[in-house]
Amino acid sequence: MSRTTAATIAIITAGVILAAALAAPAQQQPGAYLPIVLKPGTPTLLDNGDFEQGTLHWSDPGGFITDAVPAGIAAHSGTHLAWLHATAGAQFTRNLQVPADKPVLSYWIWIRSTEPTCGDDIGGVGFSGVSPPAVDTFDLCADTATNGWVNRTVDLSAAAGQSVGTLIFSIGAFDESVATSDLFIDDVGFQAR
């Protein structure tokens, strides 16, 4: 009859401790034990969520998906990104279903703006099939300029496994009289909660 010893491993994820008991043969010598670190879900990009195939799967009548970017700006990954600029109502869209196992929309933005007044230029992400339609908005002004890529997420768990209509990235209110604002977007996908 062989003897076994039990070991317990604690895993901490999102503030919750999970424990598992493992049985190991008694003849094994104790070894080094390292913590297991789990990171939040890595995003799975939408088909062409990195825009590397141009407008494939996207509706972009304004030509905002591009590889021609201004000096000092580079795509988050690859060479293409979406660049919303110039006018109020600038937008690009696509139909979307929220995956049941990865209901958190993830995307990267870069805000570049010389607009001195926050609230004059507004960027946002929304859906035509939900109410309210805007689920994430941000001021495009000098005070909120990111000077690089920032990851944004929107938890859509309430719509997991369902179609949410059309995903819309847009600039709403826009004042070109004083300064300019640009909103760059890249690497759109979903991740687990």
C-alpha positions as CSV (number, residue, x, y, z in Angstrom):
1,M,0.0,0.0,0.0
2,S,1.5,3.4,-1.0
3,R,1.3,6.4,1.2
4,T,0.2,9.8,-0.1
5,T,0.5,13.3,1.3
6,A,-1.8,16.1,0.5
7,A,-0.9,19.6,-0.5
8,T,-3.1,22.6,-0.9
9,I,-2.6,25.2,-3.6
10,A,-4.4,28.6,-3.2
11,I,-5.1,30.6,-6.3
12,I,-6.2,34.2,-6.0
13,T,-8.2,35.6,-8.9
14,A,-10.1,38.8,-8.9
15,G,-9.9,39.0,-5.2
16,V,-11.3,35.5,-4.6
17,I,-9.2,32.7,-3.2
18,L,-9.8,29.3,-4.7
19,A,-8.2,26.2,-3.0
20,A,-7.5,22.8,-4.4
21,A,-6.2,19.8,-2.6
22,L,-3.7,17.7,-4.5
23,A,-2.5,14.2,-3.5
24,A,1.2,13.3,-4.2
25,P,2.9,10.0,-3.6
26,A,4.8,10.0,-0.3
27,Q,8.1,9.0,-1.9
28,Q,8.3,12.4,-3.7
29,Q,10.5,14.8,-1.9
30,P,9.2,18.3,-1.1
31,G,10.3,20.8,-3.7
32,A,10.0,24.5,-4.4
33,Y,6.5,25.9,-4.5
34,L,5.8,29.0,-6.5
35,P,2.6,31.1,-6.5
36,I,0.3,30.8,-9.5
37,V,-0.5,34.2,-10.9
38,L,-3.6,34.5,-13.1
39,K,-4.1,37.6,-15.2
40,P,-7.5,38.9,-16.2
41,G,-8.6,37.5,-19.5
42,T,-6.5,38.3,-22.5
43,P,-8.6,39.9,-25.1
44,T,-9.5,37.9,-28.2
45,L,-9.6,40.4,-31.1
46,L,-12.7,40.7,-33.3
47,D,-12.1,39.5,-36.9
48,N,-10.1,42.5,-38.2
49,G,-10.3,44.1,-34.7
50,D,-6.7,45.3,-35.4
51,F,-7.8,46.9,-38.7
52,E,-4.9,45.2,-40.5
53,Q,-7.3,44.2,-43.3
54,G,-8.6,47.7,-43.8
55,T,-12.4,48.0,-43.7
56,L,-13.1,44.3,-43.8
57,H,-16.1,43.7,-41.4
58,W,-16.3,47.4,-40.7
59,S,-18.6,50.1,-42.2
60,D,-16.3,53.1,-42.7
61,P,-17.7,55.6,-45.3
62,G,-15.5,58.4,-43.9
63,G,-12.2,56.5,-44.5
64,F,-11.2,56.6,-40.8
65,I,-9.5,53.1,-40.9
66,T,-6.1,53.8,-42.2
67,D,-2.4,53.1,-42.1
68,A,-1.6,56.8,-42.9
69,V,-1.2,58.3,-39.5
70,P,0.2,61.6,-38.4
71,A,3.8,61.9,-37.2
72,G,4.3,60.8,-33.6
73,I,1.5,58.3,-33.7
74,A,1.9,54.6,-34.3
75,A,-0.7,51.8,-34.3
76,H,-1.0,49.9,-31.0
77,S,-0.2,46.7,-33.0
78,G,0.5,46.3,-36.7
79,T,0.3,49.3,-39.0
80,H,-3.4,50.1,-39.2
81,L,-5.7,51.9,-36.8
82,A,-8.9,53.9,-36.8
83,W,-8.4,57.7,-36.7
84,L,-11.5,59.8,-35.9
85,H,-10.9,63.4,-36.6
86,A,-12.2,66.5,-38.4
87,T,-15.9,66.7,-37.8
88,A,-18.8,65.9,-35.4
89,G,-20.5,62.7,-36.5
90,A,-17.3,61.0,-37.5
91,Q,-17.8,57.3,-36.9
92,F,-17.2,53.8,-38.1
93,T,-19.3,50.8,-37.2
94,R,-19.9,47.0,-37.4
95,N,-22.6,44.5,-36.4
96,L,-21.7,42.7,-33.2
97,Q,-22.7,39.8,-31.0
98,V,-21.3,39.6,-27.4
99,P,-19.6,36.2,-26.8
100,A,-21.1,34.3,-23.8
101,D,-17.7,33.4,-22.4
102,K,-16.0,36.8,-23.0
103,P,-18.5,39.6,-22.4
104,V,-16.1,42.4,-21.8
105,L,-15.4,44.7,-24.8
106,S,-11.8,45.7,-24.8
107,Y,-10.2,48.4,-27.0
108,W,-7.2,50.7,-27.0
109,I,-7.5,54.5,-27.5
110,W,-5.1,57.4,-27.9
111,I,-6.5,60.9,-27.3
112,R,-4.5,63.7,-28.9
113,S,-6.0,67.2,-28.4
114,T,-5.2,70.8,-28.1
115,E,-8.8,71.7,-27.2
116,P,-8.6,73.8,-24.0
117,T,-12.2,73.2,-22.9
118,C,-13.2,69.7,-21.8
119,G,-16.8,68.9,-22.9
120,D,-16.5,70.6,-26.4
121,D,-15.2,67.5,-28.1
122,I,-16.6,64.1,-27.0
123,G,-15.6,60.6,-28.2
124,G,-17.5,57.5,-27.5
125,V,-18.4,53.9,-28.0
126,G,-22.0,52.7,-28.2
127,F,-24.4,50.3,-29.7
128,S,-27.5,50.9,-31.7
129,G,-29.3,47.9,-30.2
130,V,-29.1,48.9,-26.5
131,S,-30.4,51.7,-24.3
132,P,-28.8,54.0,-23.6
133,P,-26.8,53.7,-26.8
134,A,-23.5,55.2,-25.5
135,V,-21.8,52.8,-23.1
136,D,-18.4,54.7,-22.8
137,T,-17.7,58.3,-23.5
138,F,-14.7,60.5,-22.9
139,D,-13.7,64.1,-23.3
140,L,-11.3,64.9,-26.1
141,C,-9.3,67.9,-24.6
142,A,-5.8,68.9,-23.6
143,D,-6.4,67.8,-20.0
144,T,-7.5,64.2,-21.1
145,A,-4.8,63.7,-23.8
146,T,-3.3,60.3,-23.2
147,N,0.1,60.8,-24.9
148,G,0.0,57.1,-25.8
149,W,-2.3,54.0,-25.9
150,V,-4.7,53.4,-23.0
151,N,-6.9,50.2,-22.7
152,R,-10.6,50.7,-22.1
153,T,-13.1,48.1,-21.3
154,V,-16.9,47.9,-21.1
155,D,-18.6,45.1,-19.3
156,L,-21.5,43.8,-21.5
157,S,-22.3,40.8,-19.3
158,A,-26.0,41.7,-19.4
159,A,-25.9,41.1,-23.2
160,A,-23.7,38.0,-23.2
161,G,-24.5,35.6,-26.0
162,Q,-26.8,38.2,-27.7
163,S,-26.6,40.5,-30.6
164,V,-26.2,44.1,-29.5
165,G,-26.9,45.6,-33.0
166,T,-24.2,47.9,-34.3
167,L,-21.0,48.7,-32.5
168,I,-20.3,52.4,-33.0
169,F,-17.0,54.3,-32.4
170,S,-17.7,58.0,-32.9
171,I,-17.0,61.7,-32.1
172,G,-20.2,63.4,-31.0
173,A,-20.0,67.0,-30.1
174,F,-17.0,68.6,-31.8
175,D,-15.8,72.3,-31.8
176,E,-13.2,73.0,-34.5
177,S,-13.1,76.7,-34.0
178,V,-10.3,76.7,-31.4
179,A,-8.3,73.6,-31.6
180,T,-8.2,70.0,-32.9
181,S,-8.9,66.7,-31.3
182,D,-8.0,63.2,-32.6
183,L,-9.2,59.9,-31.3
184,F,-7.2,56.8,-32.4
185,I,-8.6,53.3,-31.8
186,D,-7.0,49.9,-32.2
187,D,-7.2,46.3,-31.2
188,V,-10.9,45.9,-30.5
189,G,-11.9,42.6,-28.9
190,F,-13.6,40.7,-26.1
191,Q,-12.2,39.3,-22.8
192,A,-13.5,37.3,-19.9
193,R,-14.7,39.1,-16.8
